Amino acid sequence: MILHFCCAVTIAKMNDMADHNAIIEEMVEGIRRNRCRSLAPEDVADLVDEINEEMLAGGIMFKHLMEDTMWSMTGERPNKNTNWSDMK
């Protein structure tokens, strides 16, 4: 279920599909019925919520790693925010 869900979300986002949430929900239900029969619908909802949280955290981590990589390649910090007014 996890693999199928992550692939579906990735493909939908990469192809910029219109109304991708409805398509993914339909796909997840089909996968549950055909490939993951032991999972109850409420278990799938909990699992999808947890996967989404991990994907958000992973996105933040990759962004941070890419900024560090760019900094090490160019020597230029990616965050050029020199306005310290938010630190008051």
C-alpha positions in Angstrom: 0.0 0.0 0.0 2.8 2.4 0.9 4.7 1.8 -2.3 1.6 2.2 -4.5 0.4 5.3 -2.7 3.8 7.0 -2.9 4.1 6.1 -6.6 0.6 7.4 -7.3 1.2 10.7 -5.6 4.6 11.2 -7.2 3.2 10.5 -10.7 0.2 12.7 -10.2 2.4 15.6 -9.0 4.9 15.2 -11.7 2.2 15.2 -14.4 0.3 18.0 -12.8 -2.9 16.1 -13.0 -6.1 18.0 -12.5 -8.2 16.8 -9.5 -5.4 14.4 -8.5 -6.8 13.9 -5.0 -10.0 12.2 -6.3 -7.9 10.0 -8.7 -5.5 9.0 -5.9 -8.4 8.2 -3.5 -10.0 5.9 -6.1 -6.6 4.2 -6.8 -6.0 3.7 -3.1 -9.4 2.1 -2.6 -8.8 -0.2 -5.6 -5.4 -1.2 -4.3 -6.9 -1.9 -0.8 -9.6 -4.1 -2.3 -7.3 -6.0 -4.7 -3.9 -6.0 -3.2 -4.3 -5.3 0.6 -7.5 -7.0 1.6 -6.4 -7.3 5.2 -6.4 -3.5 5.7 -9.6 -2.0 6.9 -10.6 1.4 5.3 -10.0 3.2 8.5 -6.5 1.7 8.7 -5.8 2.9 5.2 -6.8 6.4 6.1 -4.5 6.4 9.1 -1.7 5.0 7.0 -2.2 7.6 4.3 -2.1 10.4 6.9 1.2 9.1 8.3 2.7 8.7 4.8 1.7 12.3 4.0 3.4 13.5 7.2 6.6 11.6 6.3 6.5 13.0 2.7 6.2 16.6 4.1 9.1 16.0 6.5 11.1 14.3 3.7 10.5 17.3 1.4 11.8 19.7 4.1 14.8 17.5 4.6 15.7 17.3 0.9 15.3 21.1 0.5 17.7 21.6 3.4 20.2 19.0 2.0 20.0 20.6 -1.5 20.7 24.1 0.0 23.7 22.6 1.9 24.9 21.0 -1.4 24.5 24.2 -3.4 26.4 26.1 -0.6 29.2 23.6 -0.7 29.4 23.8 -4.5 29.2 27.6 -4.8 30.3 28.9 -1.5 27.3 31.1 -1.5 24.6 30.7 1.2 21.2 29.9 -0.3 19.4 32.0 2.3 20.4 35.6 1.6 18.0 37.0 4.2 20.1 39.7 5.9 17.1 41.4 7.4 17.3 40.6 11.1 14.1 42.4 12.1 12.4 39.2 12.9 14.9 38.5 15.6 13.7 41.4 17.8 
